[in-house]
Amino acid sequence: MKREKGLLIVLSGPAGVGKGTVCGALRKQDTAIEYSVSATTRKPRAGEEHGVNYFFKSREEFKEMIQNDALLEWAEYVGNFYGTPIDYVRETIDAGRDIILEIEVQGAQKVRKAFPEGVFIFLAPPSLKELRDRIVGRGTETEDIINERMHVAKEEIDLMRMYDYVVENDEVELAVERIKAIVTAEHCRRERLKYQELVEVKK
């Protein structure tokens, strides 16, 4: 049996929950999953590279991508734009390879409308206190921004019901194993497989 297309895996959750860390650990273990690099207008953090972690764009460049329909989804989050370049995503799926999008909750809602067959995973924190501690630990946001992120996080957690799966990021290694189990199970879904050759009756 063969599958026609790759999986579109969407991983999202509140800021500070560890989406980037979990995706990085997943990629190290499973090289078969492609990683979609998002575009953003926020400034690079220490250690981040253009074209590896994000495509860092000016607001003018990002708005031009919107006008040219070059994004699968985009959203404005805490004063910055984030979006997913569409061409690479489509090419990867059509070639039968899996691809994972690490995006904000707003963006995930838009992808759900465009690709309802995708696999949507919500990465959840063990608690709101733990989430706040992680954001504070970054040392990159002001107190006002932290409070705004926490307010948004509560609203995003309420949207957990829109996802297919919820994975708690209590430990990165455990979260990665849970995501790998989800991907394996999704590959076994009947509607994703070409099985007609097993039931055809030769005349």
N, C-alpha and C positions, 0 to 999 in steps of 0.2 A: 504494500500500500504506500502511496505517495501523497504528500500534501502539496497543494497548488501554490500557496503563498506563505511567506514568513509571518510571524506574529508581530503585531504592533503592541508593545508593552508600555503602558503609561504608569509611571511612578510619581506620585505627588503627595503632598502633605504640607503642614505649616512650616514656615521659615524656622530654621534651627533644629528641625527634627533629625537631620542627618542624611538627607537624600543624596548629596554628593558623596559622602563617605561610604554609604551602602552601595551606590552604583559603582564606585571605584573598586570596592572589594569584590563585587559581583563580576566585574570585567576581568579581574585578575584570575578568577576561578573558572570562568566560562567565556573563552575567547570567541565562541560561536555567536554571541550576542553583540550586535553592532550598537554603538552609542551615538545618539543624535546630539550634535552640539548645538545648543541654543544661542540665539543672538540676544544681547542685552545692552542697555544704555548705562548700566551701573558701572562704577569704577572697578578695576580688577583688585582682588584681595591678594595678600602676600602669597606667592607661589603659583598663582593662576596664570595660564598662558593663553594668548589669543589663538583661536582655532583648535585648542585642546579642551579647555574647560568651557569657554564661551567664545563667540564672535563678539568682541567689544565694539559697539557702534556709537556714533554720535546720535543725538535725537533726530537730526536732519536725515542721516543715513537710514535710520530705522523707519522713519515716516515714508521714505522713498520705497523701502521694501513693502510696506503696507499698500501703497498706491499701486505697486507692480504685481500685487497678489502673489508675492514670493514667500508668504508665510502660511503654514498650516493653521496656526493659531497665534494669537498674541494677546497680551494683557498689560495693563499698567498696574504696578504693585509698589506701594510706598514710594511713589515719585519716580520710579524707573520703569522702562518698557522691557518686556521679555517676550520672545517669540521663537517659533520653530520653523526653520527653512524647510520648504515643502518638497523640493525635488529629490533630495537624498533619501528622505523617508520613503517616498513612493518607489524609487528605483530599488531600494533594499528589499522591501516587502515583495515586489513583483519578481525579484530574483530568487525568492524562496528563503531569504535570510531573516532572522529575527532582529528587531531593533527596539531599543528601550529609550523612551523619552523621560527625562527628569525635568518636570515642569511644575509650575504653580497650580493651585487648585482651580483658579479661574480659567487657565489655559486648558486644563483637563476637561472641563465642561464643554469647551468648544470642540475639542478633539472627539469627544463622545458623539457629538452630533454629526461630525464628518466621517468618523470611523467607528460606528457602533459595534463592529466585530472585534474591536481591540480588547485587550486585557487590562483592566483598570485596577490598580493596586494603591491603596491609601496607606502611607507610612505614618504610623501614629506614635506619639511619645508615651512613655510610661505614665506621665502625669504632667499637668500644666506647670507645676513647680520645677520639674526636671527640664521642661522645655525652656522656661525662662532662664534657668541656670546655664543652659547651653548657649543661649543667645548672649547673655552677659559675659560668658567665658570667651567669646570671640574677641571682645575688646574693640569692636569696630563700629558699634552703634551708640548713639547718645541715649540718655534715659527716655527722652520723648519718643525716639524711634522704637526703642524696646517696648514701651507701653503701647505704641500703635501696632507693633507686630503681634503682641499678645492679644490685643482686641480683635485683630484680623484672624488670629489662630483659633479663637473660640468660635468665630463664624464658620471657618473652614472645617473644623471638627464636626460641626453640625451637618455638613454636607457629606460626611462619611457614608451616608446611606446610598449615595449615588454610585458607589464603587462596587466592583465584583468581589474584591478581597480586601481585608485589613491585616496589615503586618505590623506588630508592635516592635519598635526599634529599642528594645531593652539592652541587647548586645548585638553589635554589628554582625558577628559570625552567625548568630541564630537568625537574624533578619535575612541574611543572604541565603541561608539554607531554606527558609520558608519560601522565599521568592523563587528559588530554583525548583522547589517542589510544585509550585503553582504553574511555572512554565512547562514542566514535564507533563503535568495533568492536562494542560490546555492543548498540548500537541496530540493527546490521545482522544480529544473530543471527536465524536463521530462526524459532525458536520464539517470538520476541517480536513478530513481524509478523503482521498479518492479510492473508493473500494469497489467500484462497479465491476472491475475485472474479476472479482471474487464471486460475483453472483450471476455473471452472464452465462447463459446456457448456449453451448455451441450446437448449431443445427447441422 
